[in-house]
Amino acid sequence: MLVNGLRVNDPETAHLNLDIAVPMDALARVEVLHGSGSTFYGSDAIGGAVNLLTERPAAPATDARRLSLFARSGAGNYGSLENHLRVDYSTRRVAEEIAGSRDTSNGFMADRNYSSNALSSETWLNLLPLGTTDVLLAGSDRPYGANQFYGAYDSWERTKGWFASIQQQMGSRMSGSFAYRKHTDLFVLLLDRPNYYRNNHVTGAWQSALRRADPIGTNTTISYGLEANGDSIHSTNLGVHARNQGAGYVNVSLRALKRFSLSLGAREQVFTGPAGGAVFSPNVAAAYTLSSTVRLRGAVGHGYRQPTYLDLYYSDPTTVGNPNLKAESAWSYEGGVDWTPSRLPLTLTATGFSLHQRNGIDYSKYDLSQPWQANNVANYAYNGAEASARFRLPRAQQLQLGYTAVQATAPPKGLISEYAFNYAAQSALIAWSGTFAGQIAARSQLAVVQKTTQSPYALWDVALSRSAGRVRPYVRALNLTDTRYEEVPGVPVQGRTVMAGAEFSWAKGR
């Protein structure tokens, strides 16, 4: 997980990788890298990377200034409330964005209430001849009921996060960055007996990078850089630990060699800690334009992941770590075709992929009454394929169809796997969106998922909103059919959720 290209993965546990301090309203877009991403991003990008990107407010063309405000407020079942706010200010040399959000719910079952709060400030300065200075500060506070999360217990948890980063352009080809992330996790096993068993984990992580890209000729670019990062934990359960990493990478991109393009990358990373050592991660990606409408592509890459502190040291009645865990590694392979017929309003894509893992980290057991035990799975593989079709229809409508199938090496007989062998073996999607009368936007999405341990279940989402004007009412329904399902064995997920409210936008420029 990345924010503006900077790591936000949690060193305590991967459960908290999405506990991001930056409010969602501050984000402008999301980039997803499929396949191994360790060549570019290091440890944890074993199956790819998701980069959450903010964006500078539009700068006026002259010395004028612009101020805008966006607010959203809504309510729904389970006592759910949402309140979001974003304020943008920009001039030619300075821009500022402040975003905040608060989402609360009484919960769909006992001890599943939550309060999710986040606040951020991002400043862009064009005061130095080197280029833009980007400073991001963010914080979050999220208490929530964790009933059934870690077994048959009415648990409770509260996380807090702080994130600060500065990125500086050094001319048009070079940039430097530094970031620091602090995260706390207070866990109570029994809500009605909070002093029976509780943990307090505090993690800190820093990172720095120097990156440069140079053109070589007309169609070739070489990108390279140096990175250093470290993390530490002070925990009542896990103890006190720290580790550091350093890396160098290089990537050569050859574009438009007639119909052929090629990317070659490599990374050498050295790290300390129980699973310390050095890892070399190469990556090769290529594409060939077969015709004006057909494009072939393929990629091969190496990825790896260090165990988290929880994987190594945690111990409670439901989960047991393993200090002897090795880092997991994998080779990923994929190949596909894209077809965009010139006379038809559609795009078709198909991809086959294979991920071969070694020493994969999993939690497993042979009886539901036993605790989850961290262990390395010696060797296993995922093989699969996915296909999608996008149709552009009249009146700004779009229809999307998708299907994915995955098959993994069979687990040992009787093994209950929390992650490695508990995956979506098949999933299908049909989604439609359209705009009517110039102002009414509608979306509908139906997904059918079959996990290896369950029967298929369907999830239907619908949304309707006004797409123009200063005040924009909206309503959305998630899991409209009220499907009862579990993504992790023994952990029920929320049923039908309906939210309705209004968005307000205002802007003034001079």
N, C-alpha and C positions, 0 to 999 in steps of 0.2 A: 504494500500500500504506500502510495506517494501523494504528497501535496506539493504541487509546483515542482515536481521532480525530486523532492526531499523525502527521505524515509520517515514513516510514522508507525512502522510495525512495533508492537509492544514486546519488549524482551522478557516480560514476566510470563505471558501466555498468548498464543495466537487467538484465543477467544476474544481478546480485546483489540485486535488489529483495526477494527472499524469504530472503536471508541475515539473518534477524531474530534479534537477541540474546535475545529473550524465549523461554523454553522453551514448547513447545506445551501442557504440563500446566498452565501458569499461565493459559491462556485459557479463558473460560467459553462464548463463542459467537462466531460470525462473521456479519457483516452484509455483503451484497453489493449494491452499487448498479449497476444496469444502465444503459447509455447514458452519454452524456457527463456527467462530474461536475465539470468545471472551474469551474462557477459556485460550487460549495461548497468545492472542494479545490484549485483552481488548476492549475498545470502538471502534466502526466503523467496526469491523470484523463481522458484523451481517449476511452477506451472504458469508463469506469466506475471504481469504487473498491471495494476490499476492506478492511473495517475489522475488525481483530482486537481483541476486547474481553476485558479481565480483569474480575473481579467480586469485590467485597468479601465476605469470609466472613460467613455469617449471624451477626448480632449478637444476643446474648441479650436477652430482654425486660427483664431487671432488671440489677442490678449484678453478676451472675454472670459467669463467664468460660468459654470453650469452647476446647478444644485437639483438633485432629484431624490424622491422618496418612494419606497415601495413597502406596503404593509399588507399582511394577510391575517385574518382571524376567523376561526371556525370551531364548531363543536360537533360531537357525535355520540354514539352509544358508548357504553362502559364508562360514562362520565368523561369522555375524551375532550380535551381542549387543545387548540394550537394557536399560537400567537408568534408571528414572525415580522421582522422589521429590517430594512436595509436603507441606508442613507449614503448617497454618493455626492462628492464635491470634486470638481476638476477645473484646473486652469491649464495653460500651456505647459507650465513647469512643475506644477504640484497637483497631485490627485489623492483623495482620501475616500475610503469606503469603510463604513461601520455597519456590521450586521449582527443581529441577535435573534435567538429563537427560544421558545419555551413550549414544550409539548408534554402534556400530563394525561394520565388515565387512572381510573379506579381499578382497572384490570378486569379481564374476562373471567377470572376465577380468583379464589382467595389467595392473597399474597402474590399477585401479579401486577400490582399497581406500579406506576413509574412516573418519574419527573425528569425530563431531559432538557437541560439548559446549556446554551452555548453563546459565546460572545466573541467577536473578533474586530480587529482594526488593522487595515492594511494601507500603507502609505507609499506612494510612488513619487520620487524626486528626480527631476532633471536639472540638477544644479551643478554637477561636475562635468567637465569635458569628456570624461571616460564613457558616460552613458547613464542609464537609468539606475537608481538605487531603489530597491524594493524591500520594505520592512513589514513583516507580518507578525502580529501578536494575537493569540487566541487562548481562550480558557473555557472549560466545560465542567459541569457538576451534574451527575446522573445517579441518583438513588433509585433502586428498583427492587421489587419483590422477585425472588428467584426460586419460587416454589417448584419443586420437581427438577430443577436444573441439574442438581448434582446428586440425584437419588430421591428417595421418598422422604424429603425433609422440606419444611417450610422455611427455606433459607432466605437471606436478605443480603443485598450488596450495595455498595456505594462507591462509584469511581469519580475521580477528579483528574482533569488533565490541563496542562499548560504547554503551549507551543510558541516558540519565538524563532524567527528566521530573518536573515538579511542576505540578499543577493545583489551583487554589483556587476554591472557590465563593465568590461575593460576594453572598450573599443567594439568594433562590429564582430570580432571573431572569438573573443575570450570573455569568460565570466568566472566569478568566484562566489562561493556561498558558504554560510555557516548557519547551523540550526541547533537548538536545544529543546528537548522534550522531557517534561517531568510528568509522572503519572502515579496516582495513589489508588489502592484498591482495598477497601475495608469489607471483609466477608464475615457473615454471621451464619453459622450452620442452622441453628434453631431460632426462629423469630421470637417464640414465646419464652425461650430460655437463652437470651443473648450472651450470657457469660459462660455457658456450657462449653462452647467452642467457637473461637473467633480468630481471624488472621488479619494482619495489617501489612500490606506490601507497598513499598515505595521504590519506584524505578526512575532512573535518570538516563538519558541518552543524548550524546552530542554527535555532530557530523560536520565535516568540512569537505569542500571539493574545489578543484581548479580545473576548468574545462576549456578546450579550444577546438575550433574547426577551421581548417584551411582548404581552400579550393586548389586542386591540382589539374590544370588544364580546364577544358570546358565542361566535362561531364563527370569529374571525379572529385570527391571530398574526403579528406582524412580528418577524423575526429579522435581526440585523445585527451586523457586527463589523469589526475591523481586524486585519490579520496582517502580519508581517514575518519574513523568513527569508533565510538566506544559506548558501553552501557554498564550499568551497575544496579544492584538491588540491595535494599535493606528490608528484611522481612522477618516477622515473628515466627514464620513457619519455614521459610526457605533459607534463612541465614543471610550472611553478607557476602556478596560475590561481585566480581567485576571482570571485564574482558575488553580487549581492543582489537581493531582490525585496520589494515591498511591495504590499498589496492591501486593498481595502475591498469588502464585499459586503452585499447586502440581499435578503431573501426574505419575501414575503407569502403566507401560507397561509390560504385561505378554505375552511372545512370545513362539510359538512352544510348547504349552501345548498339545502334540500329534497333533491333527488336529485343535486345537482351539487357537485363540489369542484374547487378550482383553486389552483395554486401558481405564483407568478411570482417569478423571481430574476434577479439581475444581479451581475456582479463586474467590477471594473476592476483590472487588475494591471499594475504597472510593474516592469521588470527590466533589469539591466545585463548586460554580457557580449557575446560575438560576435553573438548573436541577440537583442540587447537591443531595448527598445521598450516599447510598451504594448499590452495586449490587453483587449478588452471581451468578456465571455462571458455572454450571456443564457440563460435556461432557462424553459420553460413546460411545465407538466404538468397534466393535467385528467383527471377521472373522472366517469362518469355511471352511476347505478344505474338500469338499464332496468326491472328487476323485482326481486322479492325474491331471485331466484336468478341474475340476469345482471348483470354489471358491465362497462362499456366504459371503456377508458383510452387515453391517448395522451400523447406527450411530444416536445418539440423542444429541442435544446440545442447549444451550441457548446463545443468542447474544443480544447486545444492542448498541445503538449509541446516543451520546449526540448531540444536535443541534449545528450547526456551528454558528459563530457570525453573518453571513449573515442571516441564518434562524431566528435568534432572533431579530436583530436590523435594518436590511437594509430597506431603503425606497427610491424609485425613481418612475418616472412615469410608469415603467413597472413591478416593483417587490416590494412587501410589506412584511416585516418580521413580526414576532409575538413573543414578549418578554415573552409570557406565554406558549410557547411550552414546552412540556414534552419530556424527553428522550424516544426514541422508543426502544422496545424490541421484541424479537421473539424466538420461539422454532422451531428448524429445525429437520426434520426426513428424513432419507433416507435408502433405502435398495436396494441391487443389486446383480448381479451375473456376474462372469467372466468365460468365457469358452475358453480354449486354446487347441484344439484337437491336439493330439500328431502326427497324420499322415497327417495333413493338415496345410498349411502355412498361418494360419489366427488366429485372436483373436477377439472374440465377447464379448461385454459388454452391460449390460442393467441396468438402475437405475431408480427407482421411488423415488420422493421426495415431501416434503410438508413443507412449511414455513408459520407459523402462527404468524402474526405480531400484536402488540398492540401499539397504539399511534404512528403509522407510520407517518413520516414527509413527507409531499407532498406539492407541489405548484399546485393550481388549480384555475379555474374560470368557469363561465357559458357563457361568451361571449368573443370572441377573442379581442374585443376592450378594455376589462377590464385588469387591471394589474394582474399578478400572485400573489396569496395570500398564505403565508405559514400557514399550519394548521396541526393538528394531526388528522389522520384517526383512529377512535376508534379501530376497529378490522377488519382485513381482512386476507385472506390466498391466497397463491399461491400453486397450486398442478400441478404436471407434471411428465413427464418421458422422458428419453433420451436413445438412443441406438447407438452404433457405431460398425463398423467392419473394421478391418485392414487386407489386403491381401498382403502377400509378394510374388512378382512375379519374374520371371527370369530376369537376367541382372540388378540386383540391383534396380528393380522397386518396387513401393509400391502404393497400392490403398486404400483409406480410404473413408468410407461412414458413414454419421451420420445424426441423426434426433432428434429434441427436440420439445416437445409440452408442453405449459404451459397454465393454466387457472387460473384466479384470481377471487375473489369475485367481483360481478358486482358493478360498481360505481353508485352513484345516477344519475337519469335520467338527461341528459343535461350537466353533469359535464365534463369539459375539463381538463384532468390531464396531468401535465408535466412529471411526473415520475412514480408514484405508479401504475397507470392504463394504462400507455403508454409503453407497453413492447412487446417483440417479442413473439407472441402467438404460432407461428410455425417457425421452421427454419430447412433447410435441407442442407447438404454439401456433395459434392463429390470432392475429391482431389487426384491427381496423381503426383508422382515424379519418376524420373529415371535418370540414368547416362549412357551415350553412348560413345563408342570409348575410354573409360577410362578417358575422360577429359571434356565431355559436359554434364552439369547438366541441367535438365529441370523440371519445376513444373507448374501445372495447377490446379486451384481451382475454383469451381462454387458453390456459396451459394445462396439459395433462402430464403428470410425472409418475414414473414407476421407479421406486428405489429397490435395491436388491433385497431388502428385508420386508417389503410391504407390497400390498396390492396397489394398482394405479389409483391416483386421486386427481381430481380436477379443481382448478382454481380459476374463477372468473372475476375479472375486474372491469368496472365501468366508470367513466368520468364524463362530466358535462360541465362546460363553463362558458362564460362570455369572454371572447378573445380580444375585444377592443373596448375603448372607453376608459374613463377615469375609475369607475367602480365596476368590478367584474365579479358577479356572483358565481359560485361553483358548488358542485356536489360530486362526490366520488364514493364508490362502493367497492371495497376489497373483499375477496372471497364471498361473492354474492350468493353462492349456493350453500354457504355455511358448512363447508366441508370440514370434517374432523380428521386431522392427520398429525403425524409426528415426523419431524426431520431427523431427530435423534431419538433412539428408542427410549420410551418412558417419559418423554417431554412433550406434552400436548401444546399445540400452537393455536393462537387466537382464531376464532371463527369470523362470521360476517361482521364487517366494520363499515359504518356509513358516516361520512363527515360532510358537513355543509357549512359554507361561510361566504366571505367576500374578500376580494383583493382590491386594494386602493393604490393608485399610482399618480404621482404628481411630479412635474418638472418645471424648472424655471431657469432660463439662460439670459445672459446679458453680454 
